[in-house]
Amino acid sequence: MISFDLECAQGHRFEGSFCDFEAYAGQLERKLVRCPVCDSPDVKRLYTGCSIQARPSGNAETGAPTPNIFEAIRQFRRYVTMNFEHVGPAFAETARAIHYGQEPERAIYGESTPREIRELGEEGIGVLPVPDIDKLEN
C-alpha cells in the first residue's frame, strides 16, 4: 500500500492510497483519481520529502552535548548582536524604511511592541521576535 499527496488543477490538495504505483498510474490514466472537493479528474502527484532514518549527527560522534532550547536561543541572540545593527526602539520604523527602499538594506535588531510586530507582519515585513532567555529561564 502506498500513499501519495495529490493536487487538482483548482489547487485542492488531498491524499490517495493505492495498492502499488502501477495501480495509481492506471487509475490516473483512466481518470478514476478525482478531486474529492470539485470532482476534477485533472490531478497531479505532489512530490514531498520522505522519511529516512539517518545516522546520528556529528554531536553524537564527538561526544559534545546537544544544546537545549535555552542555550540554542542564547547562541542565536549572540550571533544577532555580533552581526546585526542595533537600532533600539526605532526597530519598526527602520524595518519599514528598509522594506520600502528608503534606507539601505541591512540586518537589524532592536525593540518593538507586540502590536508593532503584528503590524509589520501584516505589511509583509518579516520579523523574528527573539526572547531574552535569561529573563525567562528559571
C-alpha positions in Angstrom: 0.0 0.0 0.0 1.4 3.4 -0.9 0.0 6.9 -0.3 0.5 10.0 -2.4 -0.2 13.6 -1.8 -2.2 14.8 -4.8 -3.5 18.2 -6.1 -6.2 19.0 -8.7 -6.0 21.9 -11.2 -8.0 24.1 -8.8 -5.3 23.7 -6.2 -7.2 21.4 -3.8 -4.8 19.1 -2.0 -5.7 15.6 -0.9 -4.2 12.2 -0.3 -4.7 9.0 -2.2 -3.9 5.4 -1.2 -3.1 2.7 -3.8 -2.0 -0.9 -3.9 1.2 0.0 -5.8 2.5 2.5 -8.3 1.0 0.7 -11.2 -2.5 0.9 -9.7 -2.0 4.6 -9.2 -0.8 5.1 -12.7 -3.6 3.1 -14.2 -6.3 4.8 -12.2 -4.8 8.2 -13.1 -4.7 7.4 -16.8 -8.4 6.2 -16.8 -9.4 9.4 -14.9 -10.5 7.5 -11.9 -8.5 9.6 -9.5 -10.7 12.6 -8.9 -10.6 15.6 -6.5 -12.9 15.0 -3.5 -13.7 18.7 -3.4 -14.5 19.7 -7.0 -14.5 16.2 -8.7 -11.9 17.3 -11.2 -10.1 14.4 -13.0 -7.1 16.8 -13.7 -4.9 15.6 -10.9 -1.2 15.5 -10.3 1.1 13.9 -7.8 2.9 16.2 -5.4 6.5 15.2 -4.5 7.1 15.5 -0.8 10.0 14.7 1.4 10.4 11.1 2.5 11.2 9.8 5.9 14.7 8.5 6.1 16.3 7.2 9.3 19.8 8.7 9.2 22.7 8.1 11.5 23.1 10.4 14.4 24.6 13.9 13.7 28.2 14.8 14.5 27.4 15.7 18.1 26.9 12.0 19.0 30.3 11.1 17.4 32.2 13.9 19.1 30.5 13.5 22.5 29.6 17.1 22.5 26.2 17.6 24.3 23.3 18.9 22.2 22.3 22.3 23.4 18.9 22.7 25.0 16.4 25.2 23.6 17.5 27.9 26.0 21.2 27.6 25.0 20.3 27.5 21.3 18.3 30.8 21.6 21.2 32.3 23.6 23.6 31.3 20.8 21.2 32.8 18.2 21.0 36.1 20.2 24.7 36.2 20.5 25.1 35.8 16.7 22.5 38.6 16.1 24.1 41.1 18.5 27.5 40.4 16.9 26.4 40.6 13.3 23.4 42.9 13.1 23.0 46.6 13.6 21.2 47.6 16.8 18.5 50.3 16.1 16.9 50.3 19.5 13.3 51.3 19.9 13.2 52.6 16.3 13.1 49.0 15.1 9.6 49.1 13.5 10.3 52.4 11.7 13.7 51.3 10.5 12.4 47.9 9.3 9.7 49.7 7.3 12.2 52.2 5.8 14.4 49.3 4.7 11.5 47.3 3.3 10.2 50.2 1.3 13.7 51.2 0.0 14.0 54.4 1.9 17.1 53.1 3.7 19.9 50.7 2.6 19.2 47.0 3.1 20.9 45.6 6.1 20.4 43.2 9.0 19.0 45.0 12.1 17.6 44.2 15.5 16.0 46.2 18.2 13.0 46.6 20.5 9.3 46.7 19.4 5.9 46.0 20.9 3.7 43.0 20.0 1.4 45.4 18.2 4.3 46.8 16.0 5.4 43.2 15.2 1.9 42.3 14.2 1.6 45.4 12.0 4.9 44.7 10.3 3.7 41.2 9.5 0.5 42.5 8.1 2.6 44.7 5.7 4.6 41.7 4.6 7.7 42.6 6.5 9.3 39.5 8.0 10.5 39.8 11.6 11.5 37.2 14.2 11.0 38.1 17.8 13.7 36.6 19.9 13.0 36.4 23.7 15.6 37.3 26.3 16.1 33.8 27.7 18.0 35.0 30.7 14.8 36.7 31.9 12.6 33.6 31.1 14.6 30.6 32.3 14.2 29.5 35.9 
